[in-house]
Amino acid sequence: MTRGNQREKARAKNQKAESAVKSKNTMTGSEFQRHKESSAAIMREKQKLADERRQAEAAKKK
């Protein structure tokens, strides 16, 4: 039954690794919300710049 034992050890090792990855979030709710809002603002700004660039390229083609 060494194979069964190996499977159990591998499962335990994988669960330990997954729990270490999942526990990295140490932000509180309000910190997480501020981070989300700042990320959204950055993405809105990038989208605005991309739209302006597309409009400028479309104007050049006409």
Distance bins in CASP14 RR format, pairs under 12 A and 6 or more apart:
PFRMAT RR
TARGET T0000
AUTHOR 0000-0000-0000
RMODE 2
METHOD distances of the structure
MODEL  1
1 7 0 0 0 0 0 1 0 0 0 0 0
1 8 0 0 0 0 0 1 0 0 0 0 0
2 8 0 0 0 0 0 1 0 0 0 0 0
2 9 0 0 0 0 0 1 0 0 0 0 0
3 9 0 0 0 0 0 1 0 0 0 0 0
3 10 0 0 0 0 0 1 0 0 0 0 0
4 10 0 0 0 0 1 0 0 0 0 0 0
4 11 0 0 0 0 1 0 0 0 0 0 0
5 11 0 0 0 0 0 1 0 0 0 0 0
5 12 0 0 0 0 0 1 0 0 0 0 0
6 12 0 0 0 0 0 1 0 0 0 0 0
6 13 0 0 0 0 0 1 0 0 0 0 0
7 13 0 0 0 0 0 1 0 0 0 0 0
7 14 0 0 0 0 0 1 0 0 0 0 0
8 14 0 0 0 0 0 1 0 0 0 0 0
8 15 0 0 0 0 0 1 0 0 0 0 0
9 15 0 0 0 0 0 1 0 0 0 0 0
9 16 0 0 0 0 0 1 0 0 0 0 0
10 16 0 0 0 0 0 1 0 0 0 0 0
10 17 0 0 0 0 0 1 0 0 0 0 0
11 17 0 0 0 0 0 1 0 0 0 0 0
11 18 0 0 0 0 0 1 0 0 0 0 0
12 18 0 0 0 0 0 1 0 0 0 0 0
12 19 0 0 0 0 0 1 0 0 0 0 0
13 19 0 0 0 0 0 1 0 0 0 0 0
13 20 0 0 0 0 0 1 0 0 0 0 0
14 20 0 0 0 0 0 1 0 0 0 0 0
14 21 0 0 0 0 0 1 0 0 0 0 0
15 21 0 0 0 0 0 1 0 0 0 0 0
15 22 0 0 0 0 0 1 0 0 0 0 0
16 22 0 0 0 0 0 1 0 0 0 0 0
16 23 0 0 0 0 0 1 0 0 0 0 0
17 23 0 0 0 0 0 1 0 0 0 0 0
18 24 0 0 0 0 0 1 0 0 0 0 0
25 31 0 0 0 0 0 1 0 0 0 0 0
25 32 1 0 0 1 0 0 0 0 0 0 0
25 35 0 0 0 0 0 1 0 0 0 0 0
26 32 0 0 0 0 0 1 0 0 0 0 0
26 35 0 0 0 0 0 1 0 0 0 0 0
27 33 0 0 0 0 1 0 0 0 0 0 0
27 34 0 0 0 0 1 0 0 0 0 0 0
27 35 1 0 0 1 0 0 0 0 0 0 0
27 36 0 0 0 0 1 0 0 0 0 0 0
28 34 0 0 0 0 1 0 0 0 0 0 0
28 35 0 0 0 0 0 1 0 0 0 0 0
29 35 0 0 0 0 1 0 0 0 0 0 0
29 36 0 0 0 0 1 0 0 0 0 0 0
29 37 0 0 0 0 0 1 0 0 0 0 0
30 36 0 0 0 0 0 1 0 0 0 0 0
30 37 0 0 0 0 0 1 0 0 0 0 0
31 37 0 0 0 0 0 1 0 0 0 0 0
31 38 0 0 0 0 0 1 0 0 0 0 0
32 38 0 0 0 0 0 1 0 0 0 0 0
32 39 0 0 0 0 0 1 0 0 0 0 0
33 39 0 0 0 0 0 1 0 0 0 0 0
33 40 0 0 0 0 0 1 0 0 0 0 0
34 40 0 0 0 0 0 1 0 0 0 0 0
34 41 0 0 0 0 0 1 0 0 0 0 0
35 41 0 0 0 0 0 1 0 0 0 0 0
35 42 0 0 0 0 0 1 0 0 0 0 0
36 42 0 0 0 0 0 1 0 0 0 0 0
36 43 0 0 0 0 0 1 0 0 0 0 0
37 43 0 0 0 0 0 1 0 0 0 0 0
37 44 0 0 0 0 0 1 0 0 0 0 0
38 44 0 0 0 0 0 1 0 0 0 0 0
38 45 0 0 0 0 0 1 0 0 0 0 0
39 45 0 0 0 0 0 1 0 0 0 0 0
39 46 0 0 0 0 0 1 0 0 0 0 0
40 46 0 0 0 0 0 1 0 0 0 0 0
40 47 0 0 0 0 0 1 0 0 0 0 0
41 47 0 0 0 0 0 1 0 0 0 0 0
41 48 0 0 0 0 0 1 0 0 0 0 0
42 48 0 0 0 0 0 1 0 0 0 0 0
42 49 0 0 0 0 0 1 0 0 0 0 0
43 49 0 0 0 0 0 1 0 0 0 0 0
43 50 0 0 0 0 0 1 0 0 0 0 0
44 50 0 0 0 0 0 1 0 0 0 0 0
44 51 0 0 0 0 0 1 0 0 0 0 0
45 51 0 0 0 0 0 1 0 0 0 0 0
45 52 0 0 0 0 0 1 0 0 0 0 0
46 52 0 0 0 0 0 1 0 0 0 0 0
46 53 0 0 0 0 0 1 0 0 0 0 0
47 53 0 0 0 0 0 1 0 0 0 0 0
47 54 0 0 0 0 0 1 0 0 0 0 0
48 54 0 0 0 0 0 1 0 0 0 0 0
48 55 0 0 0 0 0 1 0 0 0 0 0
49 55 0 0 0 0 0 1 0 0 0 0 0
49 56 0 0 0 0 0 1 0 0 0 0 0
50 56 0 0 0 0 0 1 0 0 0 0 0
50 57 0 0 0 0 0 1 0 0 0 0 0
51 57 0 0 0 0 0 1 0 0 0 0 0
51 58 0 0 0 0 0 1 0 0 0 0 0
52 58 0 0 0 0 0 1 0 0 0 0 0
52 59 0 0 0 0 0 1 0 0 0 0 0
53 59 0 0 0 0 0 1 0 0 0 0 0
53 60 0 0 0 0 0 1 0 0 0 0 0
54 60 0 0 0 0 0 1 0 0 0 0 0
54 61 0 0 0 0 0 1 0 0 0 0 0
55 61 0 0 0 0 0 1 0 0 0 0 0
55 62 0 0 0 0 0 1 0 0 0 0 0
56 62 0 0 0 0 0 1 0 0 0 0 0
END
